[in-house]
Amino acid sequence: MKKRDSGSPPRPGEISLALHGVLFLDELPEFPRAALEALREPLETGRILISRAARQAEFPARFQLVAAMNPCPCGHLGNPLRACRCTPDQIARYQGRLSGPFLDRLDLLIEVPVIPPRELQDLTTGEASAAVAARVATARQRALARQGVANAQLAAQDLATHAELQPSARLLLDRSAEKLGWSARSFHRVLRVARTVADLAGSDTLGAAHVAEAIQMRRGLPAAA
């Protein structure tokens, strides 16, 4: 992955070419750390600023980052069907390739467990994609009508107005933030996700169930981070 062309003058790289789309990074820890750290600014601001000698170039970079990684170098940590061959030190180094500030900028961190083949055969057909898409579109329109932007773009100072917490939800959020040691950025990201969960449920305010679901979707943080 490159954030810009190597020539001069600078030209848009992958993150700008993914504008208003999805940038998918598979085997996330295998990317150079400098490349991953370079994503921090555009993930936060939606733009990339490149400085070359006496000139600067700015490109739009509002994209959705989706990434996948194994839990360890061999890929079998936590696998009930196959033993992990990695040492604790190898696992720590592998997971440690993702810095805390980088992970802080991700909304959802979800662990996907291994499903045994027998259970895969017994899985029932899930909800149709068209039904899910319609529900998401309705929730998005609800957010736009309320505040003029998507929940992901809500400024921190606007969350108190547009993400009103019920007392039980506020208590749960405060206790979780203290127990899990969230940064201010993580706190606000969880709140935005909870606002989206509430919109999907058609709720004007955020209840404890909405906050709990948002917290659960941030529990896949690697132990080394």
C-alpha positions in Angstrom: 0.0 0.0 0.0 1.3 3.5 -0.8 -0.3 6.7 0.4 1.0 8.6 -2.6 2.7 8.1 -6.0 6.5 8.0 -5.8 7.0 10.5 -8.6 7.0 14.3 -8.6 4.7 16.1 -8.5 2.8 13.9 -6.0 -0.3 12.1 -7.3 -3.2 10.5 -5.4 -2.4 7.1 -3.9 -4.7 4.3 -2.7 -6.4 6.2 0.1 -7.5 9.0 -2.2 -8.5 6.6 -5.0 -10.7 5.0 -2.4 -12.6 8.3 -1.8 -16.2 7.7 -0.7 -15.5 4.0 -1.0 -13.8 1.1 0.9 -10.1 0.5 1.4 -9.6 -3.1 2.4 -6.3 -4.2 3.9 -5.9 -7.9 4.4 -3.2 -9.3 6.7 -3.0 -5.9 8.4 0.1 -6.4 10.6 2.1 -7.4 7.5 2.0 -3.8 6.1 4.9 -1.6 7.0 4.3 0.3 10.2 5.1 3.6 8.5 2.3 3.0 6.0 -0.2 2.2 8.7 0.8 5.2 10.8 0.3 7.4 7.7 -3.4 6.4 7.7 -3.9 8.1 11.1 -4.3 11.7 9.7 -6.7 10.9 6.8 -8.8 8.6 9.1 -9.2 11.6 11.4 -9.5 14.5 9.0 -10.6 13.0 5.6 -7.7 14.5 3.8 -4.0 13.8 3.2 -1.3 16.6 3.1 1.9 15.8 1.3 5.0 18.0 1.7 7.7 18.0 -0.9 10.6 20.4 -0.6 9.0 23.9 -1.0 5.6 22.7 -2.1 2.6 21.0 -0.6 -0.2 19.0 -2.1 -3.5 18.1 -0.5 -5.8 15.3 -1.6 -9.3 14.2 -0.3 -9.2 11.0 1.6 -12.7 10.3 3.0 -12.9 6.5 2.9 -14.0 3.6 4.9 -11.2 1.4 6.2 -11.9 -2.3 6.5 -9.0 -4.6 7.6 -8.5 -8.2 8.6 -5.7 -9.9 10.6 -4.8 -13.2 12.1 -4.5 -13.4 15.9 -0.9 -14.6 15.7 1.8 -15.4 13.0 0.6 -19.0 12.5 -3.1 -18.0 12.6 -4.3 -20.5 15.1 -4.3 -18.7 18.5 -7.7 -19.6 20.1 -8.5 -22.2 17.5 -10.1 -25.2 19.2 -9.3 -27.4 16.3 -5.6 -26.8 15.9 -2.9 -25.8 18.4 -1.0 -22.5 18.0 2.7 -22.9 17.4 3.7 -19.3 18.4 5.5 -18.3 21.5 4.0 -15.5 23.7 6.8 -13.3 22.6 6.0 -13.9 18.9 2.3 -13.2 19.5 3.1 -10.0 21.4 5.4 -8.7 18.6 2.9 -9.6 15.9 0.0 -7.8 17.6 2.3 -5.0 18.7 2.8 -4.0 15.0 -0.5 -2.1 15.3 0.0 0.9 17.5 -2.5 2.2 20.1 -3.0 5.5 18.3 -3.8 3.6 15.0 -6.3 1.3 16.7 -7.8 4.3 18.5 -9.1 5.5 15.1 -11.0 2.3 14.3 -14.7 2.3 15.2 -15.3 -1.5 15.4 -12.8 -4.1 16.6 -14.4 -7.5 16.3 -12.9 -11.0 16.9 -14.3 -13.6 14.5 -13.9 -17.1 16.1 -13.3 -20.3 14.2 -16.5 -22.2 13.4 -16.2 -26.0 13.4 -17.1 -27.6 10.1 -20.1 -29.4 11.7 -21.6 -26.1 12.8 -21.0 -24.6 9.4 -23.2 -27.3 7.9 -26.0 -26.6 10.4 -26.0 -22.8 9.9 -29.4 -21.4 8.9 -29.8 -18.9 6.0 -29.2 -15.4 7.3 -31.2 -12.2 6.6 -31.2 -11.2 2.9 -28.7 -8.4 2.0 -31.4 -6.3 0.5 -33.3 -6.2 3.8 -30.1 -5.3 5.7 -29.3 -2.5 3.1 -32.8 -1.1 3.5 -32.5 -1.0 7.3 -29.1 0.7 7.1 -30.4 3.3 4.5 -33.3 4.1 6.8 -31.0 4.6 9.8 -28.7 6.8 7.8 -31.6 9.0 6.6 -32.7 9.3 10.2 -29.2 10.6 11.2 -29.0 13.0 8.3 -32.5 14.4 9.0 -31.5 14.9 12.7 -28.0 16.5 12.4 -27.2 17.0 8.7 -24.2 14.5 8.7 -23.6 10.8 9.2 -23.0 9.7 12.8 -19.3 9.0 12.0 -18.8 12.7 11.1 -20.4 14.1 14.3 -18.0 16.4 16.0 -17.3 15.6 19.6 -19.0 18.8 20.8 -22.2 17.8 19.0 -22.5 14.4 20.6 -24.2 15.8 23.8 -26.9 17.2 21.6 -27.5 14.4 19.1 -26.5 11.4 21.2 -28.6 11.9 24.3 -27.9 9.2 26.8 -30.5 7.7 29.2 -29.2 7.6 32.8 -28.5 3.9 32.8 -26.7 4.2 29.5 -24.5 7.1 30.8 -23.6 5.1 33.9 -22.6 2.1 31.8 -20.6 4.2 29.4 -18.7 6.0 32.2 -17.9 2.8 34.1 -16.7 1.0 30.9 -14.5 3.9 29.8 -12.9 4.0 33.3 -12.5 0.2 33.5 -11.1 -0.3 30.0 -8.9 2.9 30.0 -10.3 4.5 26.9 -8.8 7.6 25.4 -11.1 10.5 24.7 -11.1 9.5 21.0 -12.2 5.9 21.9 -14.9 7.3 24.1 -16.4 9.4 21.4 -16.1 6.6 18.8 -18.1 4.3 21.0 -20.7 7.0 21.5 -21.0 7.4 17.8 -21.4 3.7 17.2 -24.1 3.6 20.0 -25.9 6.5 18.3 -25.9 4.3 15.1 -27.2 1.3 17.0 -30.0 3.4 18.4 -30.8 4.7 14.9 -31.0 1.1 13.6 -33.5 0.4 16.4 -35.5 3.6 15.7 -34.7 5.1 19.1 -34.3 8.9 19.7 -32.2 8.4 22.8 -29.4 6.0 23.6 -30.3 3.2 26.1 -28.1 0.9 28.0 -28.6 -1.9 25.4 -27.4 0.4 22.6 -24.3 1.4 24.5 -23.6 -2.2 25.6 -23.7 -3.3 21.9 -21.3 -0.6 20.9 -18.9 -1.6 23.7 -19.1 -5.2 22.7 -18.1 -4.3 19.1 -14.9 -2.8 20.4 -13.8 -5.8 22.5 -11.8 -7.4 19.7 -8.8 -5.2 20.5 -5.6 -7.3 20.4 -4.1 -7.9 23.9 -0.8 -6.4 23.0 -2.3 -3.1 22.2 
